C-alpha cells in the first residue's frame, strides 16, 4: 500500500508540470498585457516608460525563460508578486482561500447529508410518487443557472423581505459584535451562497446514488440478506450503501478543484472576497502571477482529489487490493 501511494505521488509531478506549462502559455496568448491596463488611461506615459515597465516585470524575456523563472520560484513556494499592488501572491491567496474553503466545504457537506438519503429514498421507492417528485426537484436544480437563482433569492430574501444581508461576509459594525454575534452575522451572510451551491449539486449526487442503489439492491447478496430476516434498514444502510458510495467518491474527488473555480459566480454576485473573485479580478487585470498562483493551487487540488479518491477506493470496495504497488480487483 505504501509503495502504491509513493508511486502515485511521484506520478503527479510530471502531470503538475504539464498543467502549469500549458496554463502559463495559454494565459499569455490572451490579447493585452498587464502594462497596457496600467498605462492606457494615462496619455503622458511614453513608449520608453512602457518598455521599462515590461522589463521590470520580466515581460520582455522569451516565454520559456519566464516560465523557467516562474518554476524556480514555485519550487520554493514563491508565487511572485502581484502586478497591481506589488503584494506577494501567496499573501493575497492566504487572505482569500479560507472563506472559499468554508463556503464550498459547507456546501459539499450539505450536499452529501441531503443528496445521499434522497438518492436512497428514490431507489427504494423507484417508480412511486416520492421518486417522481425527487426527480423533478433535482433536475430543476440541475438546470437552473446559478447566477439567475442567486439574483432571484437575493431580491426575495435580501431586498423584499429584508431577512438576509445583500452582500459581503460581515456587517459594517462586525467588530463591535460579541463572539456569538460575529458567528451569527457571518452565518447570515453565507446562507444564500452555500444554499445556491448546494442546490445545484444535489441533482448529481442524488442521481448517481439512485442509479447505483437501484443496481445494487437487485444483487444476489442483497436478496440473501433479506432472506436471512434482516430488517430493510440494515440491508440498505449496512450492506448496500457501502458499495453504492464508489461513484460518490469519484464525484467528490473531481469536485475538489471546484472549491476555487466554482466560486467565481456567486462570489462575484454576493461580493464575497474569496478565491473565485480574486481569480476573476486577476484575469481582467492580466495579473499573471496571481492567475498562475490560483491555477497552480487548482491543479494541485485536482490531482490531490483524484489521489484521495484512488486511496478511498481501496477502503470502500473490499474487492480492491493493493499489492506490489499495483491496484488489483
Secondary structure, DSSP 4 states (H G I P E B T S, - for coil): -HHHHHHHHHHHHHHHHHHHHHHHHHHHHSSS-HHHHHHTT-TT--HHHHHHHHHHHTTTS-HHHHHHHHHHHHTTT---B-TTT--BHHHHHHHHHHHHHHHHHHHHHHHHHHHHHHHHHHHHTTTSHHHHHHHHHHHHHHHS-HHHHHHHHIIIIIIIS--S-SSSSS-TTGGGS-HHHHHHHHHHHHHHHHHHHHHHHHHHHHHHHHHHHHHHTTSHHHHHHHHTT--HHHIIIIIIHHHHTHHHHHHHHHHSTHHHHTTHHHHHHTT--SHHHHHHHHHHHT-HHHHHHHHHHHHHHHHHHHHHHHHHHHHH-TT-EEETTEEE-
